[in-house]
């Protein structure tokens, strides 16, 4: 089917929403019935997602920042103002690098024996709690308008996505695989109810882009009453939670039957100041089949290094 193109003042190439094509939203991307993936944009003043209340700016590449449930018709999720037409940009097949679980070749995998041992013979997880020096990071965040919590989440996601052992999952066939990318799922506190919601945001290598997506989600869901208000957390997501009221030196999650959960789980604590330095408590829960102490130690060291290379935070 030929889809007419529409020129825009900024020279971007978009196409007008074709008739007769049903769109569905998956993990923040719009997929039609032919398996083609699109990002939505408007040539008119703005668009509003009914669920998040997020308002986008003109001609900005965007998706519903909440990410609508799979097989949820687009018309239920996003509408334009005054009937302005949608403009969409084709991204290619949904089976691209954003949501692909690639099976591990067990015949050549160095950790095959270790994986089998800790999945079957001695299934176990372990917890490691440490403090990270975030002196420069804390100073940089005080000088910017961006949110510290989002910056912490992005830094974790950046390091997690750098290492295959922290992007592992069990496929439908029971075999281990590695996702091309994993997205952070994080908590937001409702002070009036004294409860929290767990929300997620698509990961982006660029911190500014990720912050622009995550900040409206935190604002919208700060008064959420449901535990999972988005209802569509993707399979390739890992958990981050925060206890900003307490600085701790030990933290352990006791998860019932966690043997199929290979993603790391992170818990952040309240900053502690000592001799002019600022430290952030960090607890990491790891499945031993996915990663050993070496891998977790490397993750922590790289996270500390990234959080003190503050150019990205500005």
C-alpha positions in Angstrom: 0.0 0.0 0.0 1.4 3.4 -1.0 1.3 5.9 1.8 1.6 9.6 0.8 4.4 11.5 2.4 3.9 14.9 4.1 6.6 17.5 4.1 7.2 19.5 7.3 8.7 22.9 8.0 11.8 21.2 9.6 12.4 18.9 6.6 11.6 15.7 8.5 9.9 13.0 6.5 6.6 11.8 7.9 3.6 10.1 6.4 0.0 10.7 6.9 -1.9 8.1 8.9 -3.3 5.8 6.2 -6.9 4.7 6.1 -7.7 1.0 6.7 -4.6 0.3 8.9 -5.3 -0.6 12.5 -2.5 0.5 14.8 -1.6 -1.1 18.1 0.9 0.1 20.7 3.6 -2.1 22.1 6.3 -0.9 24.6 5.8 2.7 23.5 6.0 1.9 19.8 3.0 1.7 17.4 2.7 -1.5 15.4 0.2 -2.1 12.6 -1.4 -5.3 11.6 1.4 -5.9 9.1 4.1 -5.9 11.8 5.4 -2.5 10.8 6.5 -0.2 13.6 5.9 3.6 13.7 6.5 6.6 15.9 3.7 9.2 16.1 4.0 12.9 15.6 1.7 15.8 14.9 2.0 18.8 12.6 -0.5 20.6 14.8 -0.1 22.2 18.2 0.0 19.1 20.4 -1.3 15.6 21.2 -2.5 14.3 24.5 -2.4 10.8 25.8 -5.6 10.1 27.7 -4.0 7.8 30.2 -0.9 9.8 31.1 -2.1 13.3 30.3 1.2 13.8 28.6 1.2 16.7 26.1 3.8 16.7 23.3 5.3 19.5 21.4 4.9 20.2 17.7 6.8 17.9 15.3 8.6 16.1 18.1 9.2 12.4 17.5 7.2 10.8 20.2 5.2 7.9 21.4 2.7 7.6 24.2 5.1 8.1 27.1 3.1 5.5 29.1 3.4 2.8 26.5 -0.1 1.5 25.8 -1.0 -2.2 26.4 -0.3 -4.7 23.6 -3.3 -4.9 21.2 -4.9 -1.8 22.6 -6.2 0.3 19.6 -4.4 3.5 19.2 -7.6 5.4 19.2 -8.1 4.4 22.8 -4.8 5.7 23.9 -4.0 9.0 22.0 -6.0 11.6 20.3 -5.2 14.9 18.6 -6.7 18.2 19.3 -9.4 19.6 17.0 -9.2 16.5 14.8 -5.7 17.3 13.6 -4.4 14.4 11.5 -1.7 12.1 12.8 1.6 12.0 11.2 3.7 8.9 11.5 7.2 8.0 10.8 8.0 4.4 9.7 10.6 2.7 11.9 10.7 -0.8 10.4 9.8 -4.2 11.7 8.8 -4.5 15.4 11.1 -7.5 15.6 14.1 -5.1 15.5 16.7 -4.6 18.1 14.5 -3.0 20.7 12.6 -6.1 21.9 14.5 -9.2 20.8 15.5 -12.1 23.1 18.4 -13.8 21.4 19.0 -17.4 22.5 22.4 -18.2 23.9 24.5 -20.7 22.1 25.0 -23.2 24.9 27.7 -25.1 22.9 30.1 -22.2 23.0 29.0 -20.4 26.1 31.7 -20.3 28.8 29.2 -20.1 31.6 27.1 -23.0 30.5 28.3 -25.2 33.4 27.9 -22.4 36.0 24.4 -21.5 34.7 23.2 -25.1 34.9 24.6 -25.6 38.4 22.9 -22.5 39.8 19.7 -23.1 38.0 19.3 -26.8 38.8 21.7 -28.3 41.4 22.0 -25.3 43.7 19.5 -22.6 42.6 20.3 -19.4 44.4 20.4 -15.7 44.4 22.7 -13.4 46.3 22.6 -9.8 47.6 25.4 -7.3 47.8 25.1 -3.9 49.5 27.7 -1.2 49.2 28.1 2.5 49.1 29.0 4.5 46.0 30.9 7.8 46.1 28.6 10.2 44.3 30.2 13.5 45.5 30.7 14.9 42.0 27.3 13.6 40.8 25.4 15.2 43.7 27.1 18.5 43.0 26.4 18.3 39.3 22.7 17.5 39.9 22.3 20.5 42.3 23.4 22.7 39.4 20.9 21.4 36.9 17.1 21.4 36.6 17.0 17.7 36.0 15.8 15.2 38.6 18.3 13.2 40.6 16.2 10.1 40.8 15.8 9.9 37.0 19.6 10.4 36.6 20.2 7.5 39.1 17.9 5.3 37.2 19.4 6.2 33.8 22.9 5.5 35.1 21.9 2.1 36.3 20.2 1.3 33.0 23.2 2.5 31.1 25.6 0.1 32.9 23.1 -2.8 32.9 22.6 -2.5 29.1 26.4 -2.6 28.7 26.6 -6.2 29.9 24.8 -9.3 28.6 24.8 -11.1 32.0 22.4 -8.4 33.3 20.1 -8.6 30.2 19.4 -12.3 30.5 16.0 -13.9 30.7 14.5 -17.4 30.3 12.6 -17.8 27.0 9.3 -19.5 26.4 11.2 -22.7 25.5 13.0 -22.6 28.9 16.4 -21.8 27.4 18.4 -18.7 28.4 18.7 -15.7 26.1 19.9 -12.1 26.1 17.7 -9.1 25.3 19.1 -6.5 23.0 18.0 -3.8 25.4 16.3 -3.8 28.8 14.2 -1.0 30.2 14.1 0.3 33.8 11.0 -0.2 36.0 11.0 2.0 39.0 8.9 3.1 42.0 7.1 6.4 42.6 5.8 7.2 46.1 2.3 8.5 46.8 2.7 10.4 50.1 -1.0 10.9 50.8 -1.7 7.1 50.6 1.8 6.1 51.8 1.9 3.6 49.0 4.0 3.4 45.8 3.4 2.6 42.2 5.8 0.8 39.9 6.2 2.3 36.4 8.6 1.9 33.5 10.1 4.0 30.8 11.8 3.0 27.6 15.6 3.2 27.9 17.6 5.6 25.7 21.3 5.9 25.5 20.9 9.7 25.7 20.2 10.9 29.2 18.4 14.0 28.1 16.0 12.0 25.9 15.4 9.5 28.7 14.8 12.3 31.2 12.3 14.0 28.8 10.3 10.7 28.7 10.6 9.7 32.4 9.9 13.1 34.1 6.2 13.3 32.8 5.7 9.7 33.9 6.8 10.5 37.5 4.6 13.6 37.6 1.6 11.8 36.2 1.8 8.7 38.4 2.8 10.4 41.7 -0.8 10.1 42.9 -1.4 6.7 41.4 -3.5 4.3 43.5 -2.7 1.1 41.5 0.6 -0.8 42.0 1.0 -1.2 38.2 -0.9 1.8 36.7 0.5 1.2 33.2 -0.6 -2.4 33.0 1.9 -3.2 30.3 5.4 -3.7 31.8 7.5 -5.3 29.1 9.2 -8.6 29.6 12.6 -7.0 29.1 12.5 -4.7 32.1 14.5 -4.7 35.4 13.5 -3.3 38.8 14.8 -0.2 40.6 13.4 1.0 43.9 14.4 3.7 46.3 14.3 4.2 50.1 15.2 7.9 50.2 14.4 8.2 53.9 17.0 5.8 55.1 20.7 5.3 54.6 21.4 1.6 55.0 24.4 -0.8 55.0 22.5 -4.0 54.4 19.4 -4.8 52.4 18.1 -8.2 51.2 14.9 -9.2 49.3 13.4 -12.5 50.1 11.6 -13.5 46.9 9.6 -16.7 46.8 10.6 -19.0 44.0 12.8 -16.5 42.2 14.6 -19.1 40.2 13.4 -18.0 36.8 14.1 -14.3 37.4 17.5 -13.5 36.0 17.4 -9.7 35.9 19.2 -7.8 38.7 17.1 -5.9 41.3 18.4 -2.6 42.6 17.6 -0.6 45.7 18.8 2.9 46.3 19.1 4.6 49.7 19.5 8.1 51.3 22.8 9.9 50.7 25.3 9.8 53.6 28.0 12.5 54.0 31.4 11.6 55.6 34.5 13.8 55.7 33.2 16.0 52.9 32.3 13.1 50.6 28.8 12.0 49.6 27.9 8.3 49.5 24.8 6.5 48.1 23.7 3.2 49.5 23.1 0.6 46.8 21.8 -2.9 47.2 21.9 -5.4 44.2 20.0 -8.7 44.1 21.5 -11.0 41.5 20.7 -14.5 40.3 23.9 -16.6 40.6 23.1 -18.4 37.3 23.3 -15.1 35.5 26.3 -13.4 37.2 29.0 -14.1 39.7 30.6 -11.7 42.2 33.1 -10.6 39.6 30.3 -9.4 37.3 28.4 -7.5 40.0 31.6 -5.9 41.3 32.4 -4.7 37.8 28.9 -3.3 37.4 29.2 -1.4 40.7 32.6 0.0 39.8 31.4 1.1 36.4 28.3 2.7 37.9 30.4 4.7 40.3 32.7 5.8 37.5 29.8 6.9 35.3 28.1 8.8 38.1 31.2 10.9 38.6 31.7 11.6 34.9 29.2 14.4 35.2 29.2 15.8 31.7 26.2 13.8 30.7 24.1 15.1 33.6 24.2 18.7 32.6 
